[in-house]
Amino acid sequence: MEVFTSVKSLRNYLDQQLLKQRTVGLVPTMGALHEGHISLIESAIRQTDITVCSIFVNPTQFNNPEDLLKYPRTPEEDYAMLEKAGCSAVFAPSVEEMYPEAAVLKINFGTLETVMEGASRPGHFNGVGIVVSKLFNIVRPHKAYFGQKDLQQVSIIKRLVADLSFDLELVVCPTVREQDGLAMSSRNRRLNESERNIAPAIYKVLTSAKENLLAGKPVDDVTELAKNELLATSGFTLDYIEVVDLKTLQSAERIGPEGSNAICIAVFLGPVRLIDNIVF
């Protein structure tokens, strides 16, 4: 497995692969890898010839300086996991390499960025849009892999690819969960033992809400019940829970056809912010 820290060295490597007519898959990450990330790597390995994993904690997408400071960074563990999985190359640039000058470009994703994560984290998706655009231009992948857990981010990147005509296929992979249902996340590392023990309540609330919606209960009643269920467990602070149209991510008054709905949630468990969703 090759490890690159500069854009020039990575491009030289990838130019050689393209001369050999090899296809390239990109898995963008911020490191602190877990089995969810590895499932994306495995998908890329199956579907492309060369798999590139980027590891970069992108400062422009953090609106909370403390969150940026405390975000887990475990490069040696990450490299070991990636090599074991069969990853071809890692791109692990510094902030200075990715942003030789401060980015001044602003990307407005319209209504996609005014709800849920966009409302709670102003400027977050502008930062995501810029760094993902940079990675697409640097790596020039044939396919790029993202997890469904970051559902709104996936919608943002779909819009980015469509509007800027990136010549690649976006592959969205299912959320990978712990045995108790908790969605795998790098932020789970920051939970203490008692917080980790109650964290599966997030997924239980989502599955219960889904069942209630499919049983025909009104959306407002279901979300209110879900809030009460979650807050009955000491330690949680709710940011939002929303039933949305999967395509627009706007709040839905009633559920639509199968596969067109999502329930999205964001909570604080102690100081750690966690997100999850179910598509149905």
Number of C-alpha atoms within 10 A of each C-alpha: 15 13 17 17 16 15 16 11 13 20 15 10 13 22 15 11 15 12 8 9 10 14 16 24 30 29 25 23 18 17 22 20 22 16 14 21 26 21 18 26 26 15 16 24 20 12 14 16 14 22 27 27 28 22 23 18 21 19 17 20 19 19 15 12 10 9 14 15 12 11 17 18 17 12 14 10 13 18 21 11 17 22 14 11 14 15 22 19 22 24 23 23 18 15 14 10 12 20 15 9 9 9 12 7 9 12 14 14 17 9 11 21 23 17 17 20 23 18 12 15 16 16 19 20 26 19 21 20 22 20 21 16 16 14 18 20 11 15 20 19 24 18 20 23 23 24 19 20 24 16 23 23 21 18 18 19 20 15 15 18 18 11 9 9 9 17 13 16 14 19 18 16 16 12 22 21 16 12 8 12 14 22 22 19 22 18 16 19 13 18 16 12 9 9 17 14 12 15 23 17 18 23 20 17 19 22 16 15 24 21 13 18 19 13 9 11 15 14 20 14 12 20 22 12 16 21 17 13 15 19 14 10 12 10 17 21 17 17 15 16 20 21 27 22 20 20 12 13 23 16 18 18 12 15 21 14 7 9 11 14 22 24 24 23 23 20 21 14 21 13 13 17 18 20 21 22 24 19 18 15
